Every structure is written in structure tokens, then in C-alpha cells.
Amino acid sequence: PILIYGADGPALSRALDRALTRNVKPAVYTEDMFKTTHDAANREAVRAVARTDLNLVGIAMRAERKVIDKIVDGLKFHN
């Protein structure tokens, strides 16, 4: 299943930190990625910024349900 949560930047950053501490490899989406035209430019846009300075607009991840539940704890479903 795919679950979509709504969150602001700080909440996305917290979820990213939680994913990384649980060895879950997330895909990150930053605002700068939407200004590029291809995958290599997207990767460079993310690489050019320190993780703490990423302007996150989304993250995607795949793991066991109980691991994901701990990562997204406190987030609400997108409405």
C-alpha cells in the first residue's frame, strides 16, 4: 500500500532523520528538483546542499510497517 502524509519542512526533516537512523534509505524531493529537467540534474541539486539545509517538499521510503510507523509517528494523513 501507499500512504501519503502531509507535513511541513521541519516534520519532513524529522522523518528523514528517523528513517536514516533506522537504516531506511529514503528518496528525497526538494523544491530545487522541480527546477531541473532530468534525473542527473535532480541528483546534483540535492548533492549541492548539506542535508540540514535541504528544502524538503517530500520523502518516499519502503520498509516494514512497524518501522515506517515509528518514522512517521506524529504525522497526519494528507487530506
VOGU-3710 file (C-alpha; in Angstrom, 3 decimals, decimal comma):
1> piliygadgp> 0,000/0,000/0,000  0,955/3,633/-0,475  0,255/6,010/2,395  0,538/9,776/1,936  1,098/12,079/4,873  1,065/15,866/4,941  3,901/17,629/6,732  5,825/20,878/6,823  9,590/21,163/6,336  10,619/20,534/9,946
11> alsraldral> 8,373/17,464/10,195  9,780/16,096/6,915  13,303/16,694/8,199  12,484/14,841/11,424  11,036/11,912/9,460  14,152/11,872/7,246  16,382/11,748/10,333  14,285/8,934/11,796  14,485/6,971/8,544  18,253/7,317/8,352
21> trnvkpavyt> 18,763/6,238/11,979  16,713/3,117/11,218  18,782/2,310/8,119  15,854/3,020/5,794  17,090/4,510/2,533  14,682/7,313/1,603  14,193/9,110/-1,678  14,180/12,846/-1,048  12,366/15,502/-3,024  13,481/19,112/-2,725
31> edmfktthda> 11,991/22,263/-4,163  15,102/22,740/-6,327  14,463/19,425/-8,081  11,353/20,863/-9,710  13,507/23,453/-11,484  15,585/20,806/-13,297  14,748/18,790/-16,371  16,332/15,374/-15,805  17,479/12,867/-13,199  21,186/13,780/-13,239
41> anreavrava> 20,336/17,439/-12,589  17,968/16,388/-9,789  20,730/14,393/-8,118  23,154/17,301/-8,444  20,581/19,719/-6,961  20,350/17,511/-3,869  24,102/16,839/-3,669  24,880/20,581/-3,820  23,152/21,248/-0,478  24,021/19,993/3,004
51> rtdlnlvgia> 21,371/17,605/4,353  20,431/20,020/7,128  19,831/22,757/4,526  17,672/20,737/2,120  14,378/22,440/1,296  12,372/19,222/1,584  8,978/19,003/-0,077  8,643/15,218/0,146  10,266/11,918/1,019  9,488/8,368/-0,035
61> mraerkvidk> 10,569/5,180/1,678  9,876/1,488/1,863  10,237/-0,666/4,983  8,293/-2,933/7,293  5,095/-1,379/8,588  6,230/-1,076/12,211  9,447/0,676/11,113  7,518/3,144/8,946  5,072/3,738/11,812  7,981/4,849/14,014
71> ivdglkfhn> 9,383/7,088/11,282  6,083/8,892/10,569  4,917/8,995/14,188  3,073/12,260/14,769  2,313/12,942/11,100  -1,259/13,139/9,838  -2,596/11,666/6,617  -2,744/14,144/3,739  -6,257/15,464/3,241
//
